[in-house]
Amino acid sequence: MGVWPRLLLLLPGASPWGCVRRSAWPKSGPASSWRPRSSGADSDALKDRRAQIMARGLPKQKPVEGVKQVIVVASGKGGVGKSTTAVNLALALGANDLMRKLTPREVIESKAIGLLDVDVYGPSIPKMMNLRGNPELSESNLMRPLLNYGISCMSMGFLVEETAPVVWRGLMVMSAIEKLIRQVDWGQLDYLVIDMPPGTGDVQLSVSQNIPISGAVIVSTPQDIALMDAHKGAEMFRKVNVPVLGLIQNMSVFQCPKCKHETHIFGADGAKKLAKTLGLDVLGDIPLHLNIREASDSGQPIVFSQPQSNEAKAYLRIAAEVVKRLPPPPV
């Protein structure tokens, strides 16, 4: 027996077969034929043991102090415009006057909004929100978010040099995200928008299992490859009991600035087909437009810099749809 199997036997409770009697294992015979022989009592004990391990492994959700509702913006694949969507959605949630013009019967009162970037390896929020510098510490030793355009922002990009890579293993990333969530003086927020990294890995599970999330928004282009991963992302949130509010179809159509001809570069209505499969709604379409890219790169998101443009109004309509689908905030 190797060193690792022997250690497992020495550590109480470390082996999932610890509750099976040693006599249940055969004393001889080929390795391929070894199988634990357990009675009904052993089987029940094994199930109880597994249940205890699972219960101990899942953390209890604890609300973020001062935050009424948390909205996560996620995607299965990178490069679909998730961070751009998260930034403009956060701005649109707080755009009281503009929202009134678009939806006079569904007035969204002025809200306090926070934006959290948990993409540790590739933070985009500092550049898109035109923010630099390190957070100050409060009297209670909590980091104060950086503020711009009325949005309170926190990101790993504020804690490391802009060109410095974050070369960390999973446990260090989890610890950093815990600090970005818990060790920040968010004040009193109506909505905290979390920009998730792409994929369905440790970060998504850690955030979903540690804090109560009011709803998730899935961003995807109409391309089949992106939709495959968006489908996985939506199913992941369902498995961890996070309500999926709907899908946003980004880069839905390109309009030639000269002849106004429209081209569906990444395909047409792909997100609508996926939404139908998942039993969800499409919250809105965002066109592939030069203004959106230029505004994001310059640190002046389009909802702020060009609020009357058709592109900004698309984000505003999506924000209204998101708010309609959120559950009532806790009292």
Stockholm file with secondary structure:
# STOCKHOLM 1.0

chainA/1-331         MGVWPRLLLLLPGASPWGCVRRSAWPKSGPASSWRPRSSGADSDALKDRRAQIMARGLPKQKPVEGVKQVIVVASGKGGVGKSTTAVNLALALGANDLMRKLTPREVIESKAIGLLDVDVYGPSIPKMMNLRGNPELSESNLMRPLLNYGISCMSMGFLVEETAPVVWRGLMVMSAIEKLIRQVDWGQLDYLVIDMPPGTGDVQLSVSQNIPISGAVIVSTPQDIALMDAHKGAEMFRKVNVPVLGLIQNMSVFQCPKCKHETHIFGADGAKKLAKTLGLDVLGDIPLHLNIREASDSGQPIVFSQPQSNEAKAYLRIAAEVVKRLPPPPV
#=GR chainA/1-331 SS CCHHHHHHHHSTTTSTTTTSCGGGSCSSSCGGGCCCCCCHHHHHHHHHHHHHHHHHHSCCCCCCTTEEEEEEEECSSTTSSHHHHHHHHHHHHTCHHHHHHHCTTSCCCCCCEEEEECCSSSCCHHHHTTCCSCCCBCTTSCBCCEEETTEEEEEGGGTSCTTCCCCCCHHHHHHHHHHHHHSBCCCSEEEEEEECCSSSSHHHHHHHHHSCCSEEEEEECSSHHHHHHHHHHHHHHHHTTCCEEEEEEESCCEECTTTCCEECTTCSSHHHHHHHHHTCCEEEEECCCHHHHHHHHTTCCHHHHCTTSHHHHHHHHHHHHHHHHSCCCCC
#=GC SS_cons         CCHHHHHHHHSTTTSTTTTSCGGGSCSSSCGGGCCCCCCHHHHHHHHHHHHHHHHHHSCCCCCCTTEEEEEEEECSSTTSSHHHHHHHHHHHHTCHHHHHHHCTTSCCCCCCEEEEECCSSSCCHHHHTTCCSCCCBCTTSCBCCEEETTEEEEEGGGTSCTTCCCCCCHHHHHHHHHHHHHSBCCCSEEEEEEECCSSSSHHHHHHHHHSCCSEEEEEECSSHHHHHHHHHHHHHHHHTTCCEEEEEEESCCEECTTTCCEECTTCSSHHHHHHHHHTCCEEEEECCCHHHHHHHHTTCCHHHHCTTSHHHHHHHHHHHHHHHHSCCCCC
//
